[in-house]
């Protein structure tokens, strides 16, 4: 391929990258060739020009803190450019990222082909779990970017609304409040964040309780505090406390709080 072709490809893909960075939907769409094929191999989907408006609008960053961390510079070989990036997910209790790469082919100054690949990276799991993940996500209609936004929506909902204070909180109620289906929420928690719904909720309850204790000390009985934090049984509370802190409530209070109930 000629140097001129590489320069044209670089210019087109850079404009595409900057349009995504500006969240400029119309500028992004204007760079697609009329015969474009967008292959999202994470979802096992092939999209044509008529489907890309909805697809792109659903995957554009929605908040200032939503961003893609590029892990390499744009590399160009003739009419094709290669980019790599990753997106971190919130609320997992461990480092969880989607690592993605795209091969973008340019024709007539427009993007003609995109092959997008994404994989989930977290603590090692069995190969069986990895093999089960791909066919499941293809049925939910969520891209890697959409899953990262979904994780942020869930985390923000828990931080701002504190639904976990309700001891009867259900997965269906959380899904309805955040605008996702129950199956999508279940997939995010189980397959992506590696947690059960009740473990996720109890971690939020525990974090809230420890924050209250840090500010106020043990102003009422420990079991009463557990109820205020949303735990529906003392056994669930003590189990979650030990799993989350490695110690007992009294030992934690003694080590961290000067003010305790007299």
KESETI-533301 format. One line per 3 residues: number of its first residue (from 0); their letters; for each residue x, y, z of N, C-alpha, C. Coordinates in nm, 2 decimals. Last residue first. Layout:
<rs>
NUM) a) X Y Z X Y Z X Y Z | ...
</rs>
This chain:
<rs>
261) xxx) -2.22 0.34 7.52 -2.19 0.31 7.66 -2.30 0.23 7.72 | -2.11 0.29 7.19 -2.22 0.30 7.28 -2.18 0.26 7.42 | -1.81 0.48 7.10 -1.90 0.36 7.10 -2.01 0.38 7.20
258) xxx) -1.56 0.65 6.94 -1.69 0.67 7.01 -1.78 0.54 7.00 | -1.35 0.56 6.79 -1.33 0.60 6.93 -1.46 0.61 7.01 | -1.31 0.29 6.57 -1.40 0.40 6.62 -1.37 0.43 6.77
255) xxx) -1.14 0.09 6.49 -1.16 0.20 6.40 -1.24 0.32 6.47 | -1.11 -0.12 6.68 -0.99 -0.08 6.60 -1.01 0.05 6.53 | -1.36 -0.15 6.78 -1.26 -0.13 6.87 -1.13 -0.07 6.80
252) xxx) -1.50 -0.22 6.54 -1.53 -0.10 6.62 -1.42 -0.06 6.71 | -1.39 -0.47 6.49 -1.37 -0.36 6.39 -1.40 -0.23 6.46 | -1.47 -0.62 6.71 -1.32 -0.60 6.69 -1.30 -0.48 6.59
249) xxx) -1.74 -0.62 6.67 -1.69 -0.56 6.79 -1.54 -0.53 6.77 | -1.77 -0.76 6.42 -1.81 -0.62 6.44 -1.75 -0.55 6.56 | -1.47 -0.94 6.34 -1.60 -0.93 6.39 -1.64 -0.79 6.40
246) xxx) -1.30 -0.97 6.01 -1.30 -0.96 6.16 -1.45 -0.96 6.20 | -1.29 -0.94 5.74 -1.20 -1.04 5.80 -1.20 -1.04 5.95 | -1.46 -0.78 5.60 -1.36 -0.72 5.68 -1.26 -0.81 5.74
243) xxx) -1.64 -0.94 5.44 -1.59 -0.81 5.39 -1.48 -0.75 5.47 | -1.69 -1.17 5.59 -1.63 -1.18 5.45 -1.58 -1.05 5.40 | -1.79 -1.06 5.82 -1.67 -1.14 5.83 -1.61 -1.15 5.69
240) xxx) -2.02 -0.94 5.72 -1.92 -0.86 5.79 -1.79 -0.93 5.79 | -2.17 -1.15 5.61 -2.12 -1.05 5.52 -2.01 -0.96 5.59 | -2.22 -1.28 5.86 -2.15 -1.35 5.75 -2.09 -1.25 5.65
237) xxx) -2.37 -1.09 6.00 -2.24 -1.14 6.05 -2.16 -1.21 5.94 | -2.59 -1.07 5.82 -2.51 -0.95 5.86 -2.37 -1.00 5.90 | -2.71 -1.32 5.82 -2.66 -1.26 5.69 -2.56 -1.15 5.72
234) xxx) -2.78 -1.34 6.09 -2.68 -1.43 6.03 -2.62 -1.38 5.90 | -2.97 -1.14 6.12 -2.84 -1.12 6.19 -2.73 -1.22 6.13 | -3.14 -1.03 5.83 -3.12 -1.13 5.93 -2.98 -1.11 5.99
231) xxx) -3.16 -0.83 5.65 -3.29 -0.89 5.69 -3.27 -1.00 5.79 | -3.00 -0.52 5.63 -2.98 -0.67 5.65 -3.11 -0.72 5.71 | -3.02 -0.25 5.63 -3.10 -0.33 5.53 -3.08 -0.48 5.54
228) xxx) -2.92 -0.08 5.82 -2.84 -0.09 5.69 -2.91 -0.18 5.59 | -3.08 -0.13 6.03 -3.09 0.00 5.96 -3.02 0.00 5.83 | -3.00 -0.39 6.10 -3.13 -0.37 6.05 -3.14 -0.24 5.98
225) xxx) -2.74 -0.32 6.20 -2.75 -0.41 6.09 -2.89 -0.40 6.02 | -2.81 -0.16 6.42 -2.74 -0.10 6.31 -2.76 -0.19 6.18 | -2.91 -0.37 6.58 -3.00 -0.26 6.53 -2.94 -0.19 6.41
222) xxx) -2.69 -0.51 6.63 -2.79 -0.58 6.56 -2.89 -0.47 6.50 | -2.54 -0.32 6.79 -2.49 -0.37 6.66 -2.60 -0.43 6.57 | -2.73 -0.06 6.94 -2.68 -0.19 6.94 -2.64 -0.24 6.80
219) xxx) -2.60 0.28 6.87 -2.71 0.18 6.91 -2.65 0.04 6.90 | -2.36 0.39 6.81 -2.46 0.47 6.89 -2.58 0.39 6.94 | -2.06 0.34 6.75 -2.17 0.24 6.78 -2.27 0.31 6.87
216) xxx) -1.97 0.62 6.54 -1.95 0.52 6.64 -2.07 0.43 6.66 | -2.01 0.80 6.33 -2.09 0.82 6.45 -2.05 0.73 6.56 | -1.84 0.76 6.11 -1.88 0.89 6.14 -1.94 0.91 6.29
213) xxx) -1.80 0.49 6.11 -1.68 0.57 6.11 -1.72 0.72 6.15 | -2.06 0.40 6.10 -1.98 0.38 6.22 -1.86 0.47 6.23 | -2.12 0.47 5.84 -2.19 0.53 5.95 -2.12 0.51 6.08
210) xxx) -1.94 0.31 5.70 -1.93 0.46 5.68 -2.00 0.53 5.80 | -2.03 0.06 5.76 -1.90 0.10 5.81 -1.88 0.25 5.80 | -2.28 0.07 5.63 -2.28 0.06 5.78 -2.14 0.10 5.83
207) xxx) -2.21 0.09 5.36 -2.29 0.20 5.42 -2.27 0.19 5.57 | -2.08 -0.15 5.33 -2.00 -0.03 5.31 -2.08 0.09 5.37 | -2.29 -0.33 5.38 -2.18 -0.33 5.47 -2.10 -0.20 5.45
204) xxx) -2.46 -0.27 5.16 -2.51 -0.25 5.30 -2.39 -0.24 5.40 | -2.29 -0.36 4.95 -2.33 -0.22 4.96 -2.38 -0.18 5.10 | -2.28 -0.63 5.01 -2.15 -0.55 5.01 -2.19 -0.40 5.02
201) xxx) -2.54 -0.70 4.97 -2.49 -0.70 5.11 -2.35 -0.63 5.12 | -2.56 -0.67 4.69 -2.64 -0.58 4.78 -2.58 -0.58 4.92 | -2.38 -0.87 4.61 -2.36 -0.73 4.57 -2.43 -0.63 4.66
198) xxx) -2.50 -1.09 4.72 -2.37 -1.06 4.76 -2.34 -0.91 4.73 | -2.74 -1.09 4.58 -2.75 -1.07 4.72 -2.61 -1.04 4.78 | -2.66 -1.14 4.31 -2.73 -1.02 4.34 -2.72 -0.99 4.49
195) xxx) -2.32 -1.27 4.30 -2.46 -1.29 4.30 -2.53 -1.15 4.34 | -2.05 -1.18 4.07 -2.12 -1.17 4.20 -2.27 -1.22 4.19 | -1.90 -1.10 3.84 -1.87 -1.22 3.92 -1.93 -1.23 4.06
192) xxx) -1.95 -0.90 3.66 -1.89 -0.86 3.79 -1.86 -0.98 3.88 | -2.03 -1.08 3.45 -1.93 -0.98 3.43 -1.87 -0.94 3.56 | -2.21 -1.28 3.54 -2.10 -1.31 3.44 -2.00 -1.21 3.43
189) xxx) -2.37 -1.16 3.75 -2.31 -1.30 3.76 -2.19 -1.32 3.67 | -2.43 -0.89 3.68 -2.38 -0.93 3.81 -2.31 -1.06 3.81 | -2.50 -0.90 3.40 -2.40 -0.81 3.45 -2.34 -0.86 3.58
186) xxx) -2.71 -1.09 3.41 -2.59 -1.12 3.34 -2.47 -1.03 3.38 | -2.90 -0.95 3.56 -2.84 -1.08 3.61 -2.71 -1.11 3.54 | -2.95 -0.74 3.39 -2.90 -0.72 3.52 -2.83 -0.84 3.58
183) xxx) -3.06 -0.89 3.17 -2.94 -0.80 3.15 -2.88 -0.78 3.29 | -3.29 -1.00 3.30 -3.18 -1.09 3.24 -3.05 -1.01 3.22 | -3.44 -0.77 3.36 -3.39 -0.86 3.47 -3.28 -0.95 3.42
180) xxx) -3.34 -0.49 3.17 -3.42 -0.61 3.19 -3.36 -0.69 3.30 | -3.31 -0.14 3.29 -3.27 -0.26 3.22 -3.36 -0.38 3.24 | -3.37 0.08 3.44 -3.41 0.08 3.30 -3.35 -0.04 3.22
177) xxx) -3.34 0.10 3.71 -3.22 0.14 3.63 -3.25 0.13 3.48 | -3.58 0.00 3.81 -3.54 0.13 3.85 -3.42 0.18 3.76 | -3.58 -0.27 3.71 -3.68 -0.17 3.67 -3.64 -0.03 3.70
174) xxx) -3.36 -0.38 3.85 -3.36 -0.37 3.70 -3.46 -0.27 3.65 | -3.45 -0.36 4.11 -3.33 -0.28 4.07 -3.32 -0.27 3.92 | -3.67 -0.53 4.10 -3.69 -0.39 4.14 -3.57 -0.30 4.10
171) xxx) -3.55 -0.77 4.04 -3.64 -0.72 3.95 -3.66 -0.57 3.98 | -3.39 -0.82 4.27 -3.33 -0.80 4.14 -3.42 -0.73 4.04 | -3.53 -0.65 4.56 -3.52 -0.76 4.47 -3.44 -0.72 4.34
168) xxx) -3.54 -0.57 4.91 -3.49 -0.53 4.77 -3.48 -0.66 4.68 | -3.62 -0.59 5.17 -3.69 -0.67 5.07 -3.65 -0.64 4.92 | -3.48 -0.40 5.32 -3.45 -0.54 5.33 -3.51 -0.64 5.23
165) xxx) -3.36 -0.11 5.19 -3.48 -0.19 5.19 -3.45 -0.34 5.20 | -3.11 -0.02 5.15 -3.16 -0.01 5.28 -3.30 -0.08 5.30 | -3.05 -0.04 4.88 -3.02 -0.16 4.97 -3.07 -0.14 5.11
162) xxx) -3.09 0.19 4.75 -3.20 0.10 4.76 -3.18 -0.02 4.85 | -2.95 0.45 4.75 -2.94 0.36 4.86 -3.06 0.26 4.86 | -2.93 0.65 4.56 -3.06 0.62 4.61 -3.06 0.53 4.73
159) xxx) -2.65 0.68 4.51 -2.73 0.80 4.53 -2.87 0.76 4.59 | -2.53 0.43 4.50 -2.47 0.53 4.58 -2.56 0.65 4.61 | -2.70 0.28 4.33 -2.68 0.24 4.47 -2.62 0.35 4.56
156) xxx) -2.67 0.43 4.10 -2.81 0.41 4.16 -2.79 0.37 4.31 | -2.40 0.40 4.04 -2.45 0.53 4.07 -2.59 0.52 4.14 | -2.40 0.12 3.98 -2.32 0.17 4.09 -2.37 0.31 4.13
153) xxx) -2.57 0.11 3.76 -2.60 0.03 3.88 -2.52 0.09 4.00 | -2.43 0.27 3.58 -2.56 0.31 3.62 -2.60 0.24 3.75 | -2.19 0.12 3.55 -2.18 0.26 3.61 -2.32 0.30 3.66
150) xxx) -2.29 -0.10 3.42 -2.22 -0.12 3.55 -2.22 0.02 3.62 | -2.38 0.02 3.19 -2.47 -0.04 3.27 -2.42 -0.06 3.41 | -2.14 0.10 3.07 -2.23 0.20 3.12 -2.33 0.14 3.21
147) xxx) -2.04 -0.16 3.02 -1.96 -0.07 3.11 -2.05 0.04 3.16 | -2.23 -0.25 2.84 -2.21 -0.32 2.97 -2.14 -0.23 3.07 | -2.17 -0.08 2.62 -2.30 -0.07 2.69 -2.30 -0.14 2.83
144) xxx) -1.92 -0.17 2.55 -1.93 -0.03 2.60 -2.07 -0.02 2.68 | -1.98 -0.43 2.46 -1.89 -0.41 2.57 -1.91 -0.27 2.63 | -2.34 -0.43 2.39 -2.20 -0.43 2.35 -2.11 -0.42 2.48
141) xxx) -2.62 -0.63 2.41 -2.54 -0.53 2.48 -2.40 -0.54 2.43 | -2.82 -0.83 2.35 -2.81 -0.70 2.27 -2.73 -0.59 2.34 | -2.86 -1.08 2.46 -2.90 -0.96 2.54 -2.89 -0.83 2.46
138) xxx) -2.75 -1.27 2.31 -2.90 -1.27 2.32 -2.95 -1.15 2.39 | -2.48 -1.25 2.34 -2.54 -1.22 2.21 -2.69 -1.21 2.21 | -2.43 -1.34 2.60 -2.44 -1.19 2.57 -2.50 -1.16 2.44
135) xxx) -2.43 -1.62 2.56 -2.53 -1.55 2.64 -2.54 -1.41 2.61 | -2.21 -1.68 2.39 -2.35 -1.70 2.34 -2.46 -1.63 2.43 | -2.00 -1.59 2.58 -2.02 -1.53 2.45 -2.16 -1.56 2.39
132) xxx) -1.99 -1.75 2.82 -2.03 -1.61 2.82 -2.07 -1.55 2.69 | -1.91 -2.01 2.81 -2.05 -1.99 2.82 -2.09 -1.84 2.81 | -1.64 -1.99 2.81 -1.70 -2.04 2.69 -1.85 -2.01 2.69
129) xxx) -1.59 -1.90 3.07 -1.55 -1.82 2.95 -1.63 -1.86 2.83 | -1.66 -2.13 3.21 -1.74 -2.00 3.23 -1.71 -1.91 3.11 | -1.47 -2.31 3.12 -1.61 -2.34 3.09 -1.69 -2.21 3.10
126) xxx) -1.23 -2.22 3.22 -1.25 -2.20 3.07 -1.40 -2.23 3.04 | -1.27 -2.04 3.53 -1.26 -2.17 3.45 -1.29 -2.14 3.30 | -1.09 -1.74 3.58 -1.20 -1.83 3.60 -1.18 -1.95 3.51
123) xxx) -0.88 -1.49 3.73 -0.90 -1.61 3.65 -1.02 -1.69 3.68 | -1.02 -1.16 3.75 -0.96 -1.27 3.82 -0.98 -1.40 3.74 | -1.06 -1.02 3.42 -1.07 -1.01 3.56 -1.00 -1.13 3.62
120) xxx) -1.17 -0.90 3.12 -1.04 -0.94 3.19 -1.07 -0.92 3.34 | -1.35 -0.97 2.82 -1.35 -0.94 2.96 -1.23 -0.99 3.04 | -1.29 -0.84 2.50 -1.29 -0.95 2.59 -1.29 -0.90 2.73
117) xxx) -1.38 -0.76 2.16 -1.37 -0.72 2.30 -1.36 -0.85 2.39 | -1.34 -0.63 1.84 -1.32 -0.74 1.93 -1.31 -0.69 2.07 | -1.46 -0.52 1.53 -1.44 -0.49 1.67 -1.44 -0.61 1.76
114) xxx) -1.40 -0.42 1.23 -1.41 -0.54 1.30 -1.37 -0.51 1.45 | -1.55 -0.22 0.99 -1.50 -0.22 1.13 -1.51 -0.36 1.18 | -1.52 -0.08 0.67 -1.53 -0.20 0.75 -1.48 -0.17 0.89
111) xxx) -1.52 0.19 0.58 -1.59 0.08 0.50 -1.61 -0.04 0.58 | -1.52 0.52 0.63 -1.50 0.39 0.69 -1.59 0.29 0.63 | -1.38 0.72 0.36 -1.49 0.69 0.45 -1.46 0.55 0.51
108) xxx) -1.21 0.76 0.15 -1.21 0.86 0.26 -1.31 0.84 0.36 | -1.24 0.54 -0.01 -1.29 0.66 -0.06 -1.30 0.77 0.05 | -1.22 0.34 0.27 -1.24 0.34 0.13 -1.30 0.47 0.09
105) xxx) -1.06 0.18 0.55 -1.11 0.30 0.49 -1.12 0.29 0.33 | -1.11 -0.03 0.82 -1.07 -0.02 0.68 -1.14 0.10 0.62 | -1.01 -0.10 1.14 -1.09 -0.01 1.06 -1.04 0.01 0.92
102) xxx) -1.02 -0.31 1.40 -0.95 -0.29 1.27 -1.05 -0.22 1.18 | -1.00 -0.26 1.75 -1.08 -0.24 1.62 -0.98 -0.24 1.51 | -1.03 -0.41 2.07 -0.95 -0.36 1.96 -1.04 -0.35 1.84
99) xxx) -1.05 -0.40 2.43 -1.11 -0.40 2.30 -1.01 -0.36 2.19 | -1.12 -0.52 2.75 -1.02 -0.48 2.65 -1.07 -0.50 2.51 | -1.30 -0.43 3.02 -1.31 -0.48 2.89 -1.20 -0.43 2.80
96) xxx) -1.21 -0.51 3.36 -1.20 -0.43 3.24 -1.24 -0.50 3.12 | -1.20 -0.51 3.70 -1.26 -0.57 3.59 -1.26 -0.47 3.47 | -1.07 -0.56 4.01 -1.04 -0.49 3.89 -1.10 -0.57 3.77
93) xxx) -1.34 -0.59 4.25 -1.21 -0.63 4.19 -1.19 -0.56 4.06 | -1.58 -0.49 4.30 -1.50 -0.53 4.41 -1.37 -0.59 4.37 | -1.74 -0.38 4.10 -1.72 -0.53 4.10 -1.65 -0.58 4.22
90) xxx) -1.81 -0.11 4.06 -1.89 -0.20 4.14 -1.86 -0.34 4.14 | -1.73 -0.03 3.71 -1.75 0.00 3.85 -1.83 -0.11 3.92 | -1.49 -0.13 3.47 -1.62 -0.14 3.52 -1.63 -0.11 3.67
87) xxx) -1.29 0.03 3.22 -1.30 -0.02 3.35 -1.45 -0.02 3.39 | -1.19 -0.04 2.89 -1.29 0.03 2.97 -1.31 -0.04 3.11 | -0.93 0.01 2.65 -1.00 -0.07 2.76 -1.09 0.02 2.84
84) xxx) -0.81 -0.03 2.31 -0.85 0.05 2.43 -0.91 -0.04 2.53 | -0.65 0.01 2.00 -0.68 -0.07 2.11 -0.71 0.02 2.23 | -0.67 0.01 1.64 -0.68 0.08 1.77 -0.70 -0.02 1.88
81) xxx) -0.55 0.03 1.31 -0.58 -0.06 1.43 -0.57 0.02 1.56 | -0.66 0.08 0.97 -0.60 0.12 1.10 -0.64 0.03 1.21 | -0.60 0.03 0.63 -0.66 -0.02 0.75 -0.58 0.03 0.87
78) xxx) -0.48 0.08 0.39 -0.61 0.13 0.40 -0.68 0.09 0.53 | -0.16 0.09 0.52 -0.23 0.11 0.40 -0.37 0.16 0.43 | -0.18 0.06 0.84 -0.11 -0.02 0.74 -0.20 -0.01 0.61
75) xxx) -0.14 0.23 1.15 -0.19 0.23 1.01 -0.11 0.14 0.92 | -0.24 0.27 1.48 -0.14 0.21 1.39 -0.21 0.19 1.25 | -0.28 0.49 1.74 -0.34 0.44 1.62 -0.23 0.39 1.53
72) xxx) -0.11 0.36 2.04 -0.14 0.47 1.94 -0.21 0.40 1.83 | -0.27 0.19 2.31 -0.17 0.20 2.21 -0.21 0.31 2.12 | -0.48 0.20 2.49 -0.36 0.13 2.53 -0.25 0.13 2.43
69) xxx) -0.71 0.45 2.59 -0.64 0.39 2.48 -0.50 0.33 2.52 | -0.98 0.42 2.78 -0.84 0.44 2.79 -0.77 0.37 2.68 | -1.27 0.60 2.74 -1.20 0.48 2.69 -1.05 0.51 2.71
66) xxx) -1.51 0.72 2.98 -1.40 0.74 2.88 -1.34 0.60 2.85 | -1.71 0.91 3.18 -1.71 0.79 3.09 -1.60 0.81 2.99 | -1.72 1.15 3.30 -1.62 1.05 3.35 -1.62 0.92 3.27
63) xxx) -1.93 1.29 3.17 -1.79 1.33 3.15 -1.69 1.23 3.20 | -2.15 1.04 3.03 -2.11 1.13 3.13 -1.97 1.17 3.11 | -2.18 0.88 2.80 -2.30 0.96 2.84 -2.26 1.06 2.95
60) xxx) -2.03 0.77 2.50 -2.02 0.80 2.65 -2.13 0.90 2.68 | -2.24 0.57 2.28 -2.16 0.69 2.31 -2.15 0.71 2.46 | -2.41 0.36 2.25 -2.27 0.33 2.30 -2.19 0.45 2.32
57) xxx) -2.64 0.44 2.14 -2.65 0.37 2.27 -2.51 0.34 2.33 | -2.56 0.56 1.91 -2.62 0.65 2.01 -2.63 0.58 2.14 | -2.47 0.34 1.76 -2.37 0.44 1.81 -2.43 0.52 1.92
54) xxx) -2.72 0.20 1.72 -2.61 0.14 1.78 -2.51 0.24 1.84 | -2.87 0.39 1.58 -2.92 0.34 1.71 -2.80 0.28 1.79 | -2.71 0.42 1.35 -2.75 0.54 1.43 -2.79 0.49 1.57
51) xxx) -2.67 0.17 1.23 -2.56 0.23 1.31 -2.60 0.35 1.39 | -2.85 0.06 1.06 -2.86 0.02 1.20 -2.76 0.09 1.29 | -2.79 0.14 0.80 -2.92 0.18 0.86 -2.93 0.15 1.00
48) xxx) -2.54 0.03 0.75 -2.55 0.17 0.77 -2.68 0.21 0.83 | -2.53 -0.28 0.94 -2.52 -0.20 0.82 -2.54 -0.06 0.85 | -2.36 -0.51 1.15 -2.45 -0.40 1.14 -2.42 -0.32 1.00
45) xxx) -2.35 -0.82 1.29 -2.30 -0.74 1.18 -2.40 -0.63 1.15 | -2.26 -0.97 1.60 -2.35 -0.89 1.52 -2.28 -0.83 1.41 | -2.15 -1.09 1.84 -2.18 -1.17 1.72 -2.28 -1.10 1.63
42) xxx) -2.08 -0.93 2.04 -2.22 -0.96 2.04 -2.25 -1.06 1.92 | -1.81 -0.93 1.98 -1.85 -0.96 2.12 -1.99 -1.00 2.12 | -1.79 -0.85 1.72 -1.77 -0.99 1.75 -1.80 -1.03 1.89
39) xxx) -1.94 -0.64 1.53 -1.92 -0.65 1.67 -1.91 -0.79 1.71 | -1.87 -0.50 1.23 -1.88 -0.64 1.29 -1.84 -0.63 1.44 | -2.02 -0.31 1.01 -1.97 -0.30 1.15 -1.98 -0.43 1.21
36) xxx) -1.98 -0.21 0.69 -2.02 -0.33 0.77 -1.94 -0.31 0.90 | -2.09 0.04 0.45 -2.01 0.00 0.57 -2.07 -0.13 0.63 | -2.17 0.16 0.22 -2.17 0.01 0.23 -2.10 -0.04 0.35
33) xxx) -2.14 0.43 0.27 -2.28 0.38 0.25 -2.28 0.22 0.25 | -1.90 0.48 0.53 -1.93 0.45 0.39 -2.07 0.40 0.38 | -1.91 0.71 0.80 -1.94 0.58 0.75 -1.97 0.57 0.60
30) xxx) -1.90 0.98 0.88 -1.77 0.91 0.83 -1.79 0.77 0.79 | -2.14 1.05 0.97 -2.10 1.11 0.84 -1.97 1.04 0.79 | -2.15 0.94 1.22 -2.23 0.88 1.12 -2.18 0.93 0.98
27) xxx) -1.98 1.13 1.36 -1.95 0.98 1.35 -2.02 0.92 1.23 | -2.13 1.36 1.34 -2.00 1.35 1.28 -1.95 1.21 1.26 | -2.36 1.29 1.48 -2.37 1.32 1.34 -2.24 1.31 1.27
24) xxx) -2.25 1.25 1.75 -2.32 1.14 1.67 -2.32 1.17 1.52 | -2.00 1.33 1.92 -2.07 1.40 1.81 -2.13 1.29 1.72 | -1.83 1.31 2.15 -1.97 1.26 2.15 -2.06 1.32 2.04
21) xxx) -1.57 1.37 2.12 -1.66 1.48 2.14 -1.81 1.44 2.16 | -1.48 1.11 2.08 -1.43 1.18 2.20 -1.52 1.30 2.23 | -1.59 1.06 1.83 -1.63 0.98 1.95 -1.59 1.05 2.07
18) xxx) -1.44 1.25 1.68 -1.58 1.26 1.69 -1.64 1.18 1.80 | -1.18 1.14 1.71 -1.21 1.27 1.78 -1.36 1.29 1.78 | -1.20 0.90 1.56 -1.17 0.90 1.70 -1.21 1.03 1.77
15) xxx) -1.25 1.02 1.31 -1.35 0.93 1.37 -1.33 0.92 1.52 | -1.01 1.15 1.26 -1.14 1.23 1.27 -1.25 1.15 1.34 | -0.85 0.92 1.26 -0.83 1.02 1.36 -0.95 1.11 1.37
12) xxx) -0.94 0.80 1.03 -0.96 0.73 1.16 -0.94 0.83 1.27 | -0.87 0.99 0.83 -1.01 0.95 0.85 -1.03 0.89 0.99 | -0.59 1.00 0.86 -0.67 1.12 0.88 -0.82 1.09 0.90
9) xxx) -0.51 0.74 0.81 -0.48 0.80 0.94 -0.57 0.92 0.96 | -0.59 0.71 0.54 -0.65 0.63 0.64 -0.63 0.69 0.78 | -0.42 0.90 0.42 -0.56 0.92 0.41 -0.64 0.84 0.52
6) xxx) -0.17 0.77 0.48 -0.20 0.91 0.53 -0.35 0.94 0.53 | -0.20 0.53 0.34 -0.18 0.53 0.48 -0.21 0.66 0.54 | -0.20 0.63 0.08 -0.32 0.56 0.13 -0.31 0.56 0.28
3) xxx) 0.05 0.75 0.06 -0.07 0.83 0.05 -0.19 0.76 0.11 | 0.22 0.53 0.06 0.22 0.62 0.18 0.10 0.71 0.18 | 0.04 0.23 -0.06 0.12 0.35 -0.07 0.12 0.43 0.06
0) x) 0.08 -0.12 0.00 0.00 0.00 0.00 0.09 0.13 0.00
</rs>
